[in-house]
Each structure stands twice: as C-alpha cells, then as structure tokens.
Amino acid sequence: IKMVGDSKFPDMHSDGPENNEETEIVVNVGGVRQVFYGDNLNQYPETRLAELVNCLSGGYDSIFSLCDDYDPGKKEFYFDRDPDAFKCIIDVYYFGEIHMKKGICPICFKNEMEFWKVDLKFLDDCCKTHLSEKKEELEEIARRVQLILDDLGVDASENRWKRCQKYIWKFMEKPESSYPARVIAVLSFLFILISSIVMCVGTIPDLQVVDSEGNRMEHPTLDSIETVCIGWFTMEYVLRLISSPNKLYFALSFMNIVDVLAILPFYVSLILTHLGAKLMELSNVQQAVQALRIMRIARIFKLARHSSGLQTLTYALKRSFKELGLLLMYLAVGIFVFSALGYTMEQSHPETLFKSIPQSFWWAIITMTTVGYGDIYPKTTLGKLNAAISFLCGVIAIALPIHPIINNFVRYYNKQRVLETAAKHELELMELNSAEGKAANSRSEPEDFVREGKEGSFCSSRLKVSHSDTFIHLLSEEKHYRTRLQSCK
C-alpha cells in the first residue's frame, strides 16, 4: 500500500489526523494496485484499510502488524492476498454491500473478509445463502469423516460392554465396515424380498387351504416362511436398539418406526388368534387379524434402508413440497372447474352419466391425469369439448412442476457423490500426514499423539497424527495443514 498526501507524504512519526480525510492510499494486493481516499475508508473505521490511514504514526511495528511488507522508498504496502476477492470486498466502501464473483470459493472469500476485517453483514443475502450451503457441505464432510474415525478409533477408557456395543452397531448399521457386515446387509435385503413375495403369493386362491370351518387361509409352508422372516426382523431390530448410542433418537426415527410397523402386526395377530377368541366373537377376531395382516405392506419400505436411490428420492420429495403443493393446487382447481362444467353440459342428454358434481370429480381426476377408465364419459358435443380441454390442461398442470422436482433429485444425488469423494480425500490426506508424522518421530524420540476435537477425543491405530486447516470444527487442530477441502478448486 502506498500512501501519499495531496502535497507531500506525512512524516513517519508525525501526527496528522487532520489530513486523514485528504489522504490517498494505493493498495498493492497480489500485484494489483488500487487507490483509495481517507474519507471513503473512514466510513468503516474498524476495517484493516481504515486502520492503514493512521498506521504511519505508530512506526514500523504498527505498519507490519497490518500488512505483509512495506517499502519506505516507494512508500508502498504489500499484501499477499487474493486480488479477485479483494476487488469484491472493496465494494463495501463505495456501495455499502459486497457481492461474490462467480467461481470464488465461499469459504475462502469468508477468510478474506475476516482478514480485511469487514463484517459478514455487508455480504448480500444471495451470497450468504451460497456461503451457508458451502458451510453445510463442510459440516456434512466433517460428520462423515468423524464417523469413520470413530470406527477406527479405540478408546482405552471404554469398558468391555461399550466396545461390544460399538462393534454390534457397526456390524448391523454399517455394511462397509467389514465383510460380515456386508453379508448381514445382503441377508436383510433378501429377507425383505422373501417376506414381500410370500405376502403376495399367500393371496393366490390355488395356494390357500381351507380350515375346519370352511374359511380360506394361507398355506402352512408360507406361514412358516413368514414366521422365520419376522423372527429375523425382530432380532435385527432388537440388536440395533441395544447397540444404539442414542436409543430415544433411534426409537423415534422414521425408518425405525417403519420397522416396528412391519413386525408388530404379526405379534398382535398371534395374540388375537390365541387369546382374542375368549374376549370377543371369532368373526371379530378374524376381521381384526385380516386388517393387521394388511399392515405387512409397511415392510416394503424397509428397502429404503439398503437403497441409496430410495433415500435420495425421499429427500428430493421433501425438498419439493412447494412444487408438489403447486401440482395439487393446479389439479384441484381444474377438477372443480371441469367437473362442474361437465355436469352442466351433460344434463341435456337423457342418458347422462354425470349424476352430480361430486360424482363428476372422479371423471375429472381420471381425465386430467390421462388415465381414462371409461366408466364415466361425456356424450354431448360440448361435454366432449370440455373433456378435451380438461386433459390438455391436466397434462400442462402435471408437466410444469416436474422439472424442479427432477432437478432437486439430481442436485442431491450429485451432492452426495461429491461429499463422499471429499470425505475419502480428506481421509487420504490425513493418512499421508500421519505417515509423515511417523517418519518424523522415527528420527527423534517416539511419541503417541492423541487427537482432541470438539466432540471428544479418540486414538486411532491407523491415524495417530491428523491435521486439518478447514472450517470443520470436528477436524480442527493446533497445528494446521492445508487440505483439499480448503482449496475448493
């Protein structure tokens, strides 16, 4: 940074606050020079550039506390910072707000703002959103890395039951942790398929048997297979519940509630079959058992636990509630309008199938969704014209919100792949730093490094030294090394 007055450069040790308003400041950032005036900089006195206006009176110690280098001959201050980010940051002195340029890493830009002592409140809302998304991605990477490191780490303070509980949790919940865990995941997937197939096959009349009272029931063989499957589901759920680190969160999780709904009807039906006959009539017991057996369809949702595609679809639908709401609103308005028009136009025909407007709702639904069962159809010319307009409007109403929903699915799917790759790269770099640390220790006195993070401490046999310079709190250390997450390029 080069500072020159309007008439002459002020003396290093002189006090000249009265000339601050007229001072010109030339900033050299990464080879790019910018000229500023004191009156502009003093609008934000807490920023680094504003502090430069008065730094000369404090001597070289004051100067070098604010910049990287200073040339007294040229009277120029140097900063080894990103010039592209700096061009965006100086907008605050002229426009009162900051916009990030496209292509600049939000996390690196946040670092630059902190260096120049510019508050984040001056960042525009659209850029804050981009920054928050990047921070969420880094937090997700930190969570994934932390989970992997927790699996690798062994805490000597844990008792035998805690270590056993942790092993069972990895065995049941993390197929990638070991080969037996992958076998268990495949078996669980097969049991879900077998149970679903048995539920469907058991409804075929040719495979059913007749009991002593003449009622049809499932074949005993299929019933035995169903019992084995339920036994597997029960054992799986109990083991996962016992080994869960947070049992309340586990019990209230959506997928675990689905697991309970998948196995609960079997035991309730068993209790009603053996004990319900004494409390109520046999016909009522059979109806209750039949209703509970229908709830077995909930077990098909267990496939989502083993399918990343189903999980991605579920997340995309959650993020698309607004688009789905628009779709339902379009259809609801169209159904009401076209059903009322159809009922009015068809009243002149003696053999009309439109008996009332509520009955016409069904015709409007199957017409706008292009299903067209043909059970209700118009017979007049105006009614047919109304039907043609209704299904054309239905196609448009359905097609409009579909594209944002697909975009949400693709965006989330690609994001998960990027986060998975970034977590692997972070682990690879930590292993490399660990190897370098071991090599350094072999040339000096051996030491054991214990890593302490925000969430706790752990010691790993494979990763004894690991450092990170990211904004991930779980991966912060006193000694810092640059990682792939910091580059974002």
C-alpha positions in Angstrom: 0.0 0.0 0.0 1.4 3.3 -1.0 0.2 6.4 1.0 0.8 9.9 -0.4 -0.7 13.2 0.7 -2.1 15.8 -1.6 1.0 17.9 -1.2 3.6 15.7 0.4 3.8 12.3 2.2 3.4 12.7 6.0 6.4 12.0 8.3 6.6 8.6 9.8 6.3 9.8 13.4 4.1 12.9 12.8 0.5 13.1 13.9 -1.7 14.3 11.1 -5.3 13.2 11.8 -6.5 16.4 10.2 -5.1 15.2 6.9 -6.7 11.8 7.0 -9.7 12.9 5.0 -7.4 14.0 2.1 -5.0 11.0 2.3 -4.7 8.8 -0.8 -4.0 5.2 -0.2 -2.7 2.9 -3.0 -3.2 -0.8 -2.2 -1.0 -3.4 -3.8 -2.7 -6.8 -3.4 -1.2 -9.7 -5.2 0.3 -7.3 -7.8 -2.9 -5.4 -8.3 -2.8 -1.7 -7.2 -5.9 0.2 -6.0 -6.2 3.8 -5.0 -8.4 4.8 -2.0 -9.2 8.1 -0.2 -9.3 8.5 3.5 -12.8 9.9 3.6 -14.1 6.6 2.0 -12.1 4.3 4.2 -13.1 6.2 7.4 -16.7 5.3 6.8 -15.8 1.9 8.3 -13.0 2.7 10.8 -12.8 -0.9 12.1 -11.6 -2.3 8.8 -8.0 -3.0 8.0 -7.8 -0.5 5.2 -9.1 2.2 7.5 -6.5 1.4 10.1 -3.8 2.0 7.5 -4.7 5.7 7.4 -3.2 6.2 10.9 -0.6 3.3 10.9 2.3 5.5 9.8 2.3 7.5 13.1 2.8 4.2 15.0 6.1 3.3 13.4 7.2 0.1 11.6 5.7 -2.2 14.3 2.3 -0.7 13.6 2.7 -1.0 9.9 3.9 -4.6 9.8 1.1 -5.6 12.1 -1.3 -4.7 9.3 0.5 -5.7 6.1 2.9 -8.3 4.8 5.6 -5.9 3.6 6.3 -2.2 3.3 8.7 -0.3 1.0 9.6 3.1 2.6 11.3 4.2 -0.6 8.2 3.7 -2.7 6.0 4.3 0.4 4.0 1.2 -0.6 2.4 -1.5 1.5 2.1 -5.1 0.1 -0.5 -7.8 0.8 -0.1 -11.3 -0.3 -3.8 -12.0 -0.7 -6.3 -12.9 -3.4 -6.7 -9.9 -5.7 -10.0 -11.2 -7.2 -11.6 -11.5 -3.7 -10.2 -8.1 -2.8 -11.9 -6.4 -5.8 -15.2 -7.7 -4.4 -14.5 -6.7 -0.8 -13.7 -3.0 -1.6 -17.2 -2.5 -2.9 -18.3 -2.0 0.7 -16.5 1.4 0.7 -18.4 2.5 -2.4 -21.8 0.7 -2.4 -22.2 -0.4 1.2 -22.6 -4.1 0.2 -20.5 -7.0 -1.1 -21.2 -9.5 -3.9 -19.1 -12.6 -4.5 -17.9 -13.2 -8.1 -18.8 -16.4 -9.7 -16.0 -19.0 -9.3 -14.7 -17.8 -5.9 -14.9 -20.3 -3.1 -17.3 -19.0 -0.5 -15.2 -20.3 2.4 -12.0 -18.7 1.0 -14.0 -15.5 0.5 -15.1 -15.6 4.1 -11.4 -15.9 5.1 -10.6 -12.8 3.0 -13.4 -10.8 4.6 -12.1 -11.7 8.1 -8.6 -10.7 7.1 -9.7 -7.3 5.8 -11.9 -7.0 9.0 -15.1 -6.5 7.0 -18.2 -7.8 8.8 -20.2 -10.5 7.1 -23.4 -8.4 7.5 -22.3 -6.5 4.4 -22.4 -9.6 2.3 -25.5 -9.7 0.1 -28.3 -12.2 1.0 -27.8 -14.3 -2.2 -24.1 -14.7 -1.4 -24.9 -15.5 2.3 -27.1 -18.3 1.0 -24.2 -19.7 -1.1 -21.9 -19.4 1.9 -24.3 -21.2 4.2 -24.7 -24.1 1.7 -20.9 -24.5 1.5 -20.6 -24.5 5.2 -23.3 -27.2 5.4 -21.4 -29.3 2.9 -18.2 -29.0 5.0 -20.1 -29.9 8.1 -21.5 -32.9 6.4 -18.0 -33.9 5.3 -16.8 -33.4 8.8 -19.6 -35.7 10.1 -18.7 -38.4 7.7 -15.0 -38.2 8.4 -15.7 -38.2 12.1 -17.9 -41.3 11.9 -15.1 -43.1 10.0 -12.5 -42.0 12.5 -14.7 -43.1 15.4 -15.0 -46.5 13.8 -11.2 -46.7 13.5 -10.5 -45.3 16.9 -10.3 -47.3 20.1 -10.9 -45.5 23.4 -9.0 -47.2 26.2 -11.3 -45.8 28.8 -14.3 -47.7 27.4 -15.3 -50.8 29.2 -15.9 -54.2 27.5 -19.7 -53.7 27.1 -19.2 -50.3 25.4 -16.7 -51.8 23.0 -19.0 -54.7 22.3 -22.0 -52.4 21.8 -19.9 -50.3 19.3 -18.9 -53.5 17.4 -22.6 -54.6 17.2 -23.7 -51.2 15.9 -21.1 -51.2 13.2 -22.0 -54.8 12.4 -25.7 -54.1 11.9 -25.7 -50.5 10.6 -22.5 -50.1 8.5 -22.1 -52.7 5.8 -19.0 -51.0 4.5 -17.1 -51.6 7.8 -16.4 -55.3 7.2 -17.2 -58.3 5.1 -19.5 -60.0 7.7 -21.4 -56.7 7.9 -22.0 -56.7 4.2 -23.2 -60.3 4.4 -25.7 -59.3 7.1 -26.9 -56.4 4.9 -27.5 -58.7 1.9 -29.3 -61.2 4.1 -31.6 -58.5 5.5 -32.3 -57.3 1.9 -33.2 -60.9 0.9 -35.5 -61.4 3.9 -37.4 -58.3 3.0 -37.9 -59.5 -0.6 -38.9 -63.0 0.5 -41.3 -61.7 3.1 -42.9 -59.4 0.5 -43.2 -62.2 -2.1 -44.7 -64.5 0.5 -47.3 -61.9 1.4 -48.3 -61.6 -2.3 -48.2 -65.3 -3.1 -50.3 -66.1 0.0 -53.3 -64.3 -1.5 -53.5 -66.7 -4.6 -56.6 -68.9 -4.1 -55.0 -72.0 -5.5 -52.2 -71.9 -2.9 -54.6 -71.4 0.0 -56.0 -74.1 2.2 -59.4 -74.5 3.8 -59.7 -74.8 7.6 -62.2 -76.9 9.5 -64.7 -74.2 9.4 -64.5 -73.7 5.7 -62.5 -70.4 5.7 -59.6 -69.9 3.4 -56.2 -69.4 5.0 -52.6 -69.2 3.9 -50.7 -72.4 3.2 -48.8 -73.6 6.3 -45.5 -73.6 4.4 -45.9 -69.9 3.5 -46.9 -69.2 7.1 -43.7 -70.9 8.4 -41.6 -68.8 6.0 -43.4 -65.7 7.2 -42.6 -66.6 10.8 -38.9 -67.1 10.0 -38.8 -63.6 8.3 -40.5 -62.0 11.3 -38.0 -63.7 13.6 -35.1 -62.2 11.6 -36.7 -58.7 11.6 -37.3 -58.9 15.3 -33.7 -60.0 16.1 -32.3 -57.3 13.8 -34.4 -54.5 15.4 -33.5 -55.7 19.0 -29.8 -55.8 18.3 -29.8 -52.4 16.7 -31.8 -50.9 19.5 -29.5 -52.4 22.2 -26.4 -51.2 20.4 -27.7 -47.8 19.5 -25.7 -44.9 21.1 -28.9 -42.8 21.4 -31.9 -45.0 22.0 -34.5 -42.3 22.1 -33.5 -40.9 18.7 -33.3 -44.4 17.4 -36.9 -45.2 18.5 -38.3 -42.0 17.1 -36.5 -42.3 13.7 -38.9 -42.7 10.8 -37.2 -45.8 9.3 -37.2 -47.5 12.7 -40.9 -46.7 13.2 -41.4 -48.5 9.8 -39.5 -51.5 11.2 -41.8 -51.6 14.2 -44.9 -51.4 12.0 -43.5 -54.2 9.8 -43.2 -56.7 12.7 -45.9 -55.5 15.1 -48.9 -56.9 13.2 -47.5 -60.4 13.3 -47.4 -60.5 17.1 -50.7 -58.7 17.6 -52.3 -61.2 15.2 -50.8 -64.1 17.1 -52.1 -62.7 20.4 -55.6 -62.2 19.0 -55.7 -65.6 17.4 -54.8 -67.4 20.7 -56.4 -65.1 23.3 -58.9 -63.0 21.4 -61.4 -65.7 20.9 -62.0 -65.7 24.7 -62.7 -62.0 24.8 -64.7 -61.4 21.6 -66.5 -63.3 18.9 -64.5 -65.4 16.5 -65.7 -63.3 13.4 -64.4 -60.1 15.0 -61.1 -61.7 15.8 -60.7 -62.8 12.1 -61.6 -59.3 10.9 -59.0 -57.8 13.2 -56.3 -60.2 12.2 -57.1 -59.6 8.5 -56.8 -55.8 9.0 -53.5 -56.3 10.8 -52.1 -58.5 8.1 -52.7 -55.8 5.6 -50.2 -53.6 7.5 -47.5 -56.0 6.5 -47.1 -53.9 3.3 -45.1 -51.5 5.5 -42.1 -53.8 5.4 -41.5 -52.9 1.7 -40.4 -49.5 3.0 -37.5 -51.3 4.8 -35.8 -51.5 1.4 -35.1 -47.8 1.7 -32.5 -48.6 4.4 -30.5 -50.6 1.9 -31.1 -48.4 -1.2 -29.4 -45.0 -1.5 -31.6 -44.3 -4.5 -34.8 -44.5 -2.4 -33.2 -42.3 0.2 -32.3 -39.8 -2.4 -35.9 -39.9 -3.8 -37.3 -39.4 -0.3 -35.1 -36.4 0.3 -35.9 -34.9 -3.1 -39.6 -35.2 -2.4 -39.1 -33.5 1.0 -37.3 -30.6 -0.7 -40.0 -30.4 -3.3 -43.0 -29.8 -1.1 -43.6 -26.4 -2.7 -43.7 -27.8 -6.2 -45.9 -30.7 -5.1 -48.2 -28.3 -3.4 -48.5 -26.3 -6.7 -49.2 -29.5 -8.6 -52.0 -30.4 -6.2 -53.4 -26.9 -6.3 -53.5 -26.9 -10.1 -55.2 -30.2 -10.2 -57.7 -29.3 -7.5 -58.7 -26.1 -9.4 -59.0 -28.0 -12.7 -61.0 -30.8 -11.1 -63.5 -28.5 -9.6 -63.9 -26.3 -12.7 -64.2 -29.1 -15.3 -66.3 -31.4 -13.2 -68.8 -28.5 -12.7 -68.8 -27.7 -16.5 -69.1 -31.4 -17.4 -72.1 -31.8 -15.1 -73.8 -28.7 -16.5 -73.2 -29.6 -20.2 -74.3 -33.3 -19.8 -77.6 -32.5 -18.2 -79.3 -32.1 -21.6 -78.6 -35.7 -22.6 -81.2 -38.2 -21.4 -78.6 -41.0 -20.7 -76.1 -38.8 -18.9 -73.6 -40.5 -16.7 -73.0 -37.3 -14.7 -75.4 -37.6 -11.8 -73.9 -34.9 -9.6 -70.9 -32.6 -9.3 -69.2 -34.7 -6.6 -69.6 -37.8 -8.8 -68.1 -35.8 -11.7 -65.0 -35.2 -9.5 -64.0 -38.8 -10.3 -64.4 -38.2 -14.0 -62.3 -35.0 -13.8 -59.5 -36.8 -11.9 -59.1 -39.7 -14.3 -59.4 -37.3 -17.3 -56.9 -34.7 -16.1 -54.3 -37.4 -15.2 -54.9 -39.0 -18.6 -56.0 -42.3 -17.0 -59.4 -42.5 -18.6 -61.0 -45.7 -17.3 -64.1 -45.1 -19.4 -66.7 -45.8 -16.7 -67.9 -42.2 -16.9 -67.6 -40.3 -20.2 -69.4 -37.4 -21.9 -72.0 -37.9 -24.6 -72.8 -34.4 -25.8 -70.6 -32.3 -28.1 -70.0 -29.6 -25.5 -69.2 -32.3 -23.0 -66.6 -33.9 -25.3 -65.0 -30.5 -25.9 -64.9 -29.8 -22.2 -63.2 -33.2 -21.7 -60.6 -32.4 -24.4 -59.7 -29.1 -22.8 -59.6 -30.8 -19.3 -57.0 -33.4 -20.2 -54.9 -30.9 -22.1 -54.9 -28.6 -19.1 -54.1 -31.7 -16.9 -51.0 -32.5 -19.0 -49.8 -28.9 -18.7 -50.5 -28.8 -14.9 -48.6 -32.0 -14.3 -45.7 -31.2 -16.5 -44.9 -27.8 -15.1 -43.7 -28.8 -11.5 -42.0 -32.0 -12.6 -38.8 -30.3 -13.8 -38.0 -28.6 -10.5 -38.6 -32.0 -8.7 -36.2 -33.8 -11.1 -33.6 -31.0 -10.6 -33.8 -31.5 -6.8 -33.3 -35.2 -7.2 -30.3 -34.8 -9.5 -28.8 -32.0 -7.3 -29.0 -34.0 -4.1 -27.7 -37.2 -5.8 -24.7 -35.4 -7.3 -24.1 -33.6 -3.9 -23.9 -36.9 -2.1 -21.4 -38.3 -4.5 -19.2 -35.1 -4.2 -19.4 -35.3 -0.4 -18.5 -39.0 -0.3 -15.5 -38.3 -2.6 -14.4 -35.3 -0.5 -14.6 -37.3 2.7 -12.4 -40.0 1.2 -9.9 -37.4 0.0 -9.8 -35.9 3.5 -9.0 -39.3 5.0 -6.3 -39.9 2.4 -4.7 -36.6 3.3 -4.9 -37.3 7.0 -3.3 -40.7 6.4 -0.5 -39.0 4.5 0.1 -36.5 7.3 0.0 -39.5 9.7 2.7 -41.2 7.7 4.8 -38.0 7.6 4.4 -37.7 11.4 5.5 -41.2 12.0 8.6 -40.7 9.7 9.5 -37.6 11.7 9.1 -39.4 15.0 11.3 -42.2 13.9 14.2 -39.7 13.6 13.5 -38.4 17.1 12.0 -39.6 20.3 8.8 -41.7 19.7 5.6 -40.0 20.8 2.0 -41.0 20.9 -0.4 -38.4 19.6 -3.9 -38.2 21.0 -6.3 -36.2 18.9 -8.8 -34.0 20.8 -11.7 -32.5 18.8 -14.8 -30.5 19.7 -16.9 -33.6 20.2 -14.4 -35.6 22.3 -11.1 -37.5 22.0 -10.1 -40.7 20.3 -6.9 -42.5 19.5 -6.5 -44.5 16.2 -4.1 -47.2 15.4 -4.1 -46.3 11.8 -4.4 -42.5 12.1 -2.2 -41.3 15.0 -1.5 -37.9 13.6 -4.0 -35.9 11.6 -4.3 -32.2 11.0 -6.7 -30.0 9.1 -7.0 -26.3 8.3 -10.6 -26.4 7.3 -13.6 -24.7 8.9 -14.8 -28.1 10.1 -14.8 -27.8 13.9 -14.5 -31.6 14.4 -11.3 -31.6 12.4 -9.6 -28.6 14.0 -6.1 -28.8 15.5 -3.5 -26.5 17.0 -1.1 -27.4 14.1 -2.6 -26.8 10.7 -2.0 -28.2 7.3 -3.7 -27.2 4.0 -6.3 -29.8 2.8 -8.3 -30.4 -0.3 -11.3 -29.0 1.4 -9.6 -25.6 1.8 -8.7 -25.3 -1.9 -12.2 -25.9 -3.3 -10.8 -25.9 -6.8 
